[in-house]
Amino acid sequence: MEWLIDICQCVVRDLDKYGICVVDNFMGKERAESIHRSVVSMYHSGVFVEGETVGLKSNVRSDKITWVDGSENNCVHIAFLIAAVDTIIMNFMRFKKGAQLGSQLNIGGRTKAMISCYPGNGSHYVKHVDNPNQDGRCITTTYYVNKDWDAKETGGLLRIFPQTWSNKVVDIEPILDRMVFFWSDRRNPHEVQPSFRTRYAITIWYFDAKEREEAKLRNNQPLIKSH
């Protein structure tokens, strides 16, 4: 998987410089379309539930979600995606030397993969931070599986508000086979703008080992199921 090592170097460079990295043609068209079919099949099987945001009003988000580890039925291609992202993130430490990523960063563990569906009709997720309270999540990775997407017609942009970029935003279309990496903390508030067509994404969060353990002790329990 030498191609993944090349992507890893790109991710380290862009996170260091911009706090965000976007990789197109991540899995290749054939694999991406297989993942798309798997996700759509899972959605229509009825395993998705309403997305939850602890302590916030229900109108904050209107997606439906399910969590997978890749061993479920019809998940072989999703398992391949998870393994590919794992390879990139687990090699992250090899290439961060010389970058200003913080010498204390130590990737250790992750969540399951969260598959989300915004079922059209203006479904959205308002501006938020994935990890505002040091729960351990340090890198957010999101993979899109939406064929023939046109944000001008159907919306659904991921809009990021990088705190290191004065008065600028980053708009990312959720197109098929696009992978996005960004810091999970307050450096990257973001939102999913209203979507008027069914929109799918697969998100995995990676933990900083030290911060995650401190969060567990502080709350006396895991905040997000991980393995």
TORNUSE-554938 format. One line per 8 residues: number of its first residue (from 1); their letters; for each residue x, y, z of C-alpha. Coordinates in steps of 0.1 Angstrom, whole numbers, plus 5000, padded with zeros to 4 digits. Layout:
NUM	A	X:Y:Z | ... .
END
This chain:
1	MEWLIDIC	5000:5000:5000 | 5027:5024:4990 | 5001:5048:4977 | 4987:5052:5012 | 5022:5062:5025 | 5023:5089:4999 | 4989:5101:5010 | 5000:5100:5046 .
9	QCVVRDLD	5028:5124:5038 | 5004:5147:5021 | 4980:5146:5051 | 5008:5155:5075 | 5019:5184:5054 | 4985:5198:5049 | 4973:5194:5085 | 5005:5211:5096 .
17	KYGICVVD	5000:5240:5072 | 4963:5244:5069 | 4946:5221:5095 | 4927:5204:5067 | 4936:5180:5039 | 4913:5169:5010 | 4922:5139:4989 | 4903:5131:4957 .
25	NFMGKERA	4901:5097:4940 | 4910:5081:4973 | 4899:5045:4967 | 4895:5045:4930 | 4862:5047:4910 | 4854:5009:4911 | 4860:5006:4949 | 4842:5039:4956 .
33	ESIHRSVV	4811:5027:4937 | 4812:4994:4956 | 4813:5013:4989 | 4784:5035:4976 | 4763:5005:4969 | 4770:4990:5003 | 4761:5022:5021 | 4728:5026:5002 .
41	SMYHSGVF	4719:4989:5008 | 4726:4994:5046 | 4704:5025:5047 | 4675:5008:5030 | 4678:4978:5054 | 4666:5000:5082 | 4697:4999:5105 | 4701:5037:5106 .
49	VEGETVGL	4688:5058:5136 | 4684:5095:5143 | 4717:5112:5149 | 4722:5124:5185 | 4739:5154:5199 | 4741:5153:5237 | 4727:5183:5254 | 4717:5201:5223 .
57	KSNVRSDK	4683:5207:5206 | 4671:5182:5181 | 4672:5208:5153 | 4710:5210:5155 | 4713:5180:5132 | 4689:5160:5110 | 4710:5131:5098 | 4705:5094:5104 .
65	ITWVDGSE	4735:5073:5114 | 4748:5038:5120 | 4781:5025:5134 | 4801:4997:5118 | 4835:4981:5123 | 4836:4964:5089 | 4827:4929:5100 | 4789:4934:5094 .
73	NNCVHIAF	4771:4919:5064 | 4777:4937:5031 | 4806:4956:5046 | 4836:4941:5029 | 4844:4972:5008 | 4838:4995:5038 | 4862:4973:5058 | 4888:4980:5031 .
81	LIAAVDTI	4882:5017:5034 | 4886:5015:5072 | 4919:4996:5068 | 4932:5022:5043 | 4925:5051:5066 | 4940:5032:5096 | 4972:5027:5075 | 4974:5064:5069 .
89	IMNFMRFK	4968:5075:5104 | 4990:5048:5120 | 5019:5059:5098 | 5011:5095:5108 | 5038:5095:5135 | 5065:5085:5111 | 5062:5117:5091 | 5053:5143:5117 .
97	KGAQLGSQ	5089:5149:5126 | 5098:5183:5114 | 5062:5194:5112 | 5047:5217:5138 | 5020:5192:5147 | 5030:5191:5184 | 5055:5167:5198 | 5029:5155:5224 .
105	LNIGGRTK	5005:5141:5197 | 5003:5103:5201 | 4976:5086:5180 | 4960:5057:5200 | 4927:5041:5190 | 4897:5053:5171 | 4859:5051:5170 | 4840:5027:5148 .
113	AMISCYPG	4831:5041:5114 | 4799:5063:5116 | 4779:5061:5084 | 4756:5091:5081 | 4727:5099:5057 | 4712:5133:5052 | 4679:5123:5035 | 4674:5155:5016 .
121	NGSHYVKH	4646:5180:5023 | 4671:5205:5037 | 4686:5181:5062 | 4717:5196:5078 | 4741:5199:5108 | 4746:5234:5122 | 4780:5249:5130 | 4798:5229:5157 .
129	VDNPNQDG	4831:5215:5169 | 4836:5177:5170 | 4857:5179:5201 | 4851:5211:5221 | 4858:5196:5255 | 4890:5175:5251 | 4872:5141:5248 | 4903:5126:5230 .
137	RCITTTYY	4893:5130:5194 | 4922:5147:5175 | 4917:5138:5138 | 4884:5137:5119 | 4883:5117:5087 | 4853:5118:5064 | 4848:5098:5032 | 4821:5107:5007 .
145	VNKDWDAK	4802:5083:4984 | 4778:5106:4965 | 4776:5100:4928 | 4771:5130:4904 | 4769:5155:4932 | 4764:5192:4922 | 4763:5215:4953 | 4749:5243:4932 .
153	ETGGLLRI	4717:5222:4927 | 4715:5202:4958 | 4736:5220:4985 | 4751:5197:5012 | 4785:5214:5013 | 4808:5207:5042 | 4818:5243:5053 | 4848:5246:5076 .
161	FPQTWSNK	4857:5278:5095 | 4895:5273:5101 | 4904:5294:5131 | 4939:5299:5117 | 4925:5315:5085 | 4913:5349:5093 | 4878:5356:5079 | 4879:5327:5055 .
169	VVDIEPIL	4859:5295:5050 | 4866:5263:5032 | 4837:5248:5012 | 4840:5211:5003 | 4816:5193:4980 | 4807:5157:4992 | 4816:5141:4959 | 4822:5104:4953 .
177	DRMVFFWS	4856:5091:4965 | 4867:5123:4983 | 4884:5119:5017 | 4887:5148:5041 | 4910:5150:5071 | 4909:5178:5097 | 4917:5186:5133 | 4888:5176:5155 .
185	DRRNPHEV	4892:5204:5181 | 4883:5241:5182 | 4906:5248:5153 | 4879:5237:5128 | 4843:5246:5135 | 4823:5232:5107 | 4787:5227:5094 | 4769:5206:5069 .
193	QPSFRTRY	4748:5230:5049 | 4712:5220:5040 | 4711:5191:5016 | 4682:5187:4991 | 4693:5152:4979 | 4703:5121:4999 | 4739:5126:5011 | 4761:5099:5025 .
201	AITIWYFD	4794:5101:5044 | 4816:5077:5064 | 4834:5093:5094 | 4861:5079:5117 | 4876:5098:5146 | 4911:5091:5158 | 4921:5096:5194 | 4951:5112:5210 .
209	AKEREEAK	4960:5085:5236 | 4968:5108:5265 | 4938:5131:5261 | 4915:5101:5256 | 4927:5084:5289 | 4923:5117:5307 | 4888:5121:5294 | 4878:5086:5305 .
217	LRNNQPLI	4891:5092:5340 | 4873:5126:5341 | 4840:5111:5331 | 4845:5077:5346 | 4834:5061:5313 | 4842:5062:5275 | 4825:5090:5257 | 4826:5072:5223 .
225	KSH	4828:5035:5218 | 4862:5026:5204 | 4884:4996:5198 .
END
